[in-house]
Each structure stands twice: as C-alpha cells, then as structure tokens.
C-alpha cells in the first residue's frame, strides 16, 4: 500500500480522462453511486381478495358439500344450512380466483429477479407453514379421540415433499392438490421466463405458447401433457399474468388480449368441471350462469386492483389478513372437521354458531402458525438457501 491508497483503485479525485491517470490492467474502477429504487407500494386490496377467496373455499368445505364434513355435522350440510348450502356450493371457485391472484403475484415477484432468488423466495414462503400444517394435522388425526382416519407414517413423510399427488400417496391436507398445481406453474414460469430474464415480450410469448400448448394437450388426451401443462388451470394462471401486464401498462392491447382469452377459456373449464344438470342424487346444483358470474367477478376484482381502482382500500390490517390466508387455507379443512364435531355434536351448538366459531378458531390457529413458524422459520430458511450454492 502506497501513500495515496491501495494500488489499482481509482480514487474519487482521479479523473478518468486525465492521461497521467490511465487505467492499468489491474485497475478496479469504483462504480458511481446508485440510488436504490423505493419498493412498490403493497397492494393491500390483493391481500383482502386472498382472504375472501380462502373464506369462499372454507364455506364450501364446511357447508357446500357432503363427505367427511357431514360426519362432523352428524347430518348432511344441506340440512344444516337449508338455504346457504346453495350459495356455499360456489365457494369451490375460490380456488380459480387464487390461481388468478397467483399468476399476478408470481409475475410481479419474478420481474427483475434472477432464478436463484426466485426459487429462494418461493421455497421460504411455501414450505415452513406447509411442513407445520402437515405435522399438526397428522398429530391431531393420530389422537384416539379423533374418529377420522389418519394416513400411514410413511405417507405422512412423503407429504412433506409436496409430491404426494403424483406419487399416488394419501394426502394429509385435502387442499394440497392446489399446491401441486402452483408448484408446476412456478416451474414453468421459472424455466421459460425467469431463467432467460423477464421481459414484456418474453412474458407475452410465454402466455401465448402456454395457452396454445394447453389447448393442444386437451385435444391430445395425453396424461403427461396434461400433468405438465394443466389445461383446466392454465387459463387462470395466465389470466393473472396478463393482469399484471395491465398493472404495468393499462393501455397494453396484448395484455388485455391475454386476459380476455384466458377468461373465455377459463369459464369454459369451470363450467365443464363444476356444472351438472339438476339431479336429486347430487348434493347441490350450481347453475352455469352462477359459475360464469363467480369466475367473472374474480377476474374483475383482480383487474380493478391492477388498474388502481381499489388503491384507497389500504387498511394496514389487510396485510395481516393476507399473511393469515396461506396457513388458514392449509389447516382449515381437516381440522375444521374436528372443530365442527366438537362444537356441534359434542357441545350442542347450533350450526350457525359452530360455523362462526370454527372459522374464528382456524384464523387464530393460522395467526399462531404465521407468528410461530412463518415469521421465524421463513427468514432462516431464506438465509440458509441464499448462503448455499446449488
């Protein structure tokens, strides 16, 4: 080290154009200071929409279907909610709304982010609460007082990988099939868009190619293509991506085209899968118009957020609501059976009170999982993955 500082480092007083200060081969230039961009304001209305979609799914699981929940009630949910069960039956469409929101959020979070950072953010977000939910539900269902059948220890361990559905293993969490769809979407988006670098043109091409490939897969009736391209769910993820492009530029005709085509194809799949002719053997009857209306309202709600029409809905508590949505979604179904059984058949509470208290209990449990697991384990997992080299 000389009197003027470390060798090869251009000091602030050295003008790069000065002939006496020519850069040598070992010169390290100090880049000019850059200004850090302020983070984009949080779209709290999107957090609120997440919670609404989760409550829709919960209403469906508690009062809009038959199955194990009828065992918890002691009778059919139709008898517990003679009028509301017809409305609750539409709650399953909250999943499609989730997928639209996911397309929006994943495109937003992947923009300008390298592949490794994208992977770390997704893993640290999804896995801690998921692992905790699998362990918790497995433990509760193993209690002698709980009448519902628990999965085998081997199957419970496989569930920790999130790969139970393609492996044909019994599921610990009833809702985890949607997470398998989410994981496949993340992989497609990461490989096709994030890895080469996110640009508007690349995102548009991804949406166009996935839409066309999914339609071809549907007509080919090939299980492998169906598993990879997810024809019945792709329009909702793609529609959410299109709505994020709208959020970036509301005058983008390509973005609006992606949204329109996705809505048209998405409502078709929703009606095909969820509509049936009136039949007394079915638990409930959803009209095709009702299905299309709910799907449309989901797209419109995300579009209103994308366009900034709901920016005034900026209440701080919505951030908490958004944080509770994922753990609530994970635990509400199976642990809800236990709660309904105890409150309704054990304590004799009426159906309305049981429903309200069960929802409240699941939200409190979700808050506990968020504070005790996500807030503590998530950042630690993120730091560990960031330090490690694949």
N, C-alpha and C positions, 0 to 999 in steps of 0.2 A: 504494500500500500504506500503510495507516494503522498506528498504534502497536499496535493489537490484532490485526493479522494481515491476510491477504488479504480484500478486500471480498466479502461474499456467502457465505463459508464458515462454517458453524455450528461453533463451537469446542466442545470437549468440555465446557466449563463452562457453556455456554448451555443452559438448559432450554427445550425446545420449547414448553412450556406457559406460559412467562413472557410476559405481554402486552408487556413492553418489548423482547422479543426475537422479535417476529413475523417470520415468513419473508417476504421480499420476492420479487418476480417473478424476480430473478436469483440467488436463494439456491440454493446447491448443498449438499444435505444429505449428510453422510458416513454411509453405512450402518453399522449396528452390526457389530462383528467377527463373523465366522462361523467355525465350526470345520470344517476340511476332513475329509471322511469318509475313514477309512482304506480303502485298496484291499482288495477282497475277496481272500481267500487264493487262491493259484493252485491249480487242480485238477490236481495233477501226475499223478493216475491217468489223466486225459484225455490228457495227453502220452504216457503209456505206451501207451494204446489206439491213439493215432495211429500210433505206431511199429509196433505189431502189425499194424495194417491195411496199412501200407506194406510190411512184410515178407511178408504174405499175397500182395499183388499181385506182389511180386518173385518169390516162389516159383512163382506161376502163369506169369509171363513166362519164367522160367528152366527150368522142368521140368513145367509143366502144360499145354503147348500145342505145336503144331507151328509151322511158318513159319520165319522167319529164324533163330530160336534153334536149330532143327535143323541149319541150315547151320553154325552156330557149333560145335555138338557134333560134327558130321560124320555123325550118325545121328539118328533120332527121339529125342526126350526120353523117350519111353516105353521105349526100350531102355536109356537111361542110368539111368533110375530105375524099374525094373520094378514096384515096389510103391508108392513115394512119388508117382509121377505121378498116381495116382488121387486122392490127398489134395491134391496141388498144384493140381489142376484146380479145386478150390473156392476157390482164392486170389483169383480174379477178383472174388469177393463182397466183398473188402476195399474196393472202390470204393463199394458201397452203405453200408458202415459209415462210410466217410469222409463220405458225404453226411449221414448222421445226425449225426455229430460236427459237421459244418459248420453244420447247422441250429441246433444247440445254441449253438455259439460265436458265430455271427453275431447271433442274437437277444440273447445276453448282451452282446456288444460294441456293439450298436446301441442298447441301452436307455439312455435319457437323453442321447443324443449327437445333435447337430444333423447335418443331411445332409452338410454340407461336411466335418466332422470324420470322419464315417463313410466318405466317399469317400477322404479322405486316408489313413486307416488301412488301407483295403483296397489302395489303389494302392501305398503304400510297403511293404506286406507281400508282395504278389504279384510285382510287376514286376522288382525288381533280380535276384533269383535266376532268374527266368524268362528275362530277357534274357541273363544269363550262360550259362544252360544251352543256349539256342538257339545262341549264338555258339560255345560249346565243342563241341557235337555237330556242328555244321556244319563246324567246322575239322577235327575228327578224321575225319569221313567224307570230307573232301576229300583226305586223305593218300593217296598212291599205294599204300601197303601195306595199306590198309583196303579190303576187297572189297565192302563194302556200298554201295549206290547212294546218292549224296547228292542232295538237292533242288537245283534251279537257284538261282542267286544271287537272281533276282527273287522266287522263292517263299520263300527264306530271309528276305529282307527283310520280306515280308508276314507271316511268322510272328512277327516282333517285335511286331505289333499285337495278337496273340491272336485275330485274326478270320479265321484261315486256313480253319477248317472251314466257316463259312457262305459263304465266298468260293470254296470248292471247290479250294483250293490244297493241294499236297502238304505234309504235316506233317513238321517237323523232329523233334519229340518225339512218340513214339507215344501218350503218356498225355495229351496236351494236349486231347483231346476232353472229358475230365472238367473241365478248367479252363473250357471254354466253357460247360458246364452250370453251374459255380459262378458265372461272371460273370452269366449270366441270372438265377440265383437272387438274387444281390446286387442287381441292378437292380430286380427285382420287390419285394424286401423294402424297398429304399431308397425307391422311389416310393410304395408302398402303406402303409408303416408308419413309416419313419424321417422322411420328409418332413413328414407331418402331426403327428408326435410319437408316440413309442412309449408305448402304454398296454396294460394287460392285455386290455381289451375289444377294442382295435384289433387286437392280435396274434391273438386268438381268431377274430375276423371274417376276418382275412386267411387263416388256416389253413382255415377252413370254406369260404370263397369259392374259394380256390385248389384245394382238393380237389374241389369240385363242378365247377369250370370245367375241371379236368384230365380228369375223367371224361367230361364233355360233349365235350371236344376229342377224346378217344379214340374216341367213337362217331361223331363228325362226319367223321373221317378227312380233316381239312383240314391240309395241311402247315404253313401259317402258325401255326395254333393249336398244333400240336404243337411247333413251334420255340419259341414263347413260353412255353407252359405246361408242357412236358416231362412228359407223363403218366407215363412209366415211371420218372422220377426224383423227381417231386414228392413222393410219399409219404415218401421218406426225409428230404428236407429238412424237410418239415412235421412228421414224427415227431420230429426233433431239436428243432424249435422247441417242440413240446409237452413234450418232456422238460425243456427249460429252464424252462417254466412250472411243471413239477413241482418243479424245483430251488428255485424261488421259494416255492412253496406245495405241499407234498406232498399236501394234502387237497383240492386243486382238482379237482373232478369233470370240468370242461370240459377241463382239461389231460390228464387220463387218457383221456378220450374221444378227444381228438385223437391221442394215442399209439396207442390200440387200433385206431382206424380206419386210421391210417397203416400200422401193422404188417400188418393184414389185406390192404390193397390192395398194399402193397409186396411181400409174399411172393408175391402173385399175379403181379406183373410179373416178379419174379426167376425164378420157375419157368417162366413163359411164354417168357422170353428165353433161359434157360440150360439148360433140361431138354430132352432128346430121348430117344426110345426107343432101346434097345440096338441098335447098328449097328456092324459091324466097320469101316465106312468112316470113322466118326468117331474122332477122336484119343482121346477119353476119354468116360466115361459118368458123368454126375452124376445121382444119384437125386433125385427131387423131395423126398423126406424130408430128404436131406442139405442141399439148398438152403434149405428152410424152417428147418432147425435152425441153419444158419450165420446167416441173417437174424435169427432169434430171439435167438441169442446176442449179436449186435451190439446189438440194442435193449436186451436185459437188461443188458449191460455199461454202456451209457451211462446206463440207468436207475439202476443201482447207484451210479454216480458222482453222478448228480443227487440221489439220496436221502442221500448222505453215507456210504454203507456202506463206501466204499473210501478214506475220508479218512486212514486210517492208512498208506496207500500214498503216502507223502510224501517219498520219497527225492529229494535235490537233483539227482541225475544224470538223473532223468526230465525235468527242464526242458531239459537238453541233448538228450536223446532227442527231445523234442518239437520242438526247434529244428532238428534234423537231418532231420526227416521230410520236409518240403517239398522241399528241394534233392535229397535222396535219391530221392524219388518222381520228380522231373523227369529225372534223368540215368540212373537205374538200367537202364532197358530197353535203349536203343540202345547205350550204352557197355558194358552188360553183354554184349552180343553180342561186342564186340571182346575183352573180358576172357576170356570163355569160349573163344573161338577161340585166343587166345594161350596160355592156360594148359593147355587140354585137347589141342588138336591140335598146337600149337607145342611145348609143353614136355612133353606126355605125362602130365600129372597125371590121376589118377582123377576120376570125376565128382563124388564127394562133396567131395574137396579143392578142386576147381575151383569148386564151388558156394559153399563156405565162404569161399574167398579172394576170389571175385568180390563177394560180399555185403560183406565187410570192405573191399575196395577202394572200393566205391561209398559206404560210410559215411564212409570217410576223405575221399573227394572231396567228399561232402556237408558235412563239417565244414569243409573248405577254402572251399567256396562260402559257407557261413554266416559264417565269420570274415572272409573276404576281401571278400565282396560284401554280404551282408545287413547285417552289423554296421556297415559303413562307408557303403554307398550308401543303405540304407533310411532312416536318420535324416536324411541330407542331402536326400533326395527329399521326405521329410515336411516338413522345414523350408521347402523351396522352395515346395511346394504350399500350405502354411499362410500364407506371406507373400504369395502371388499371389492376386489377386482374379479370379474367373471372369468 
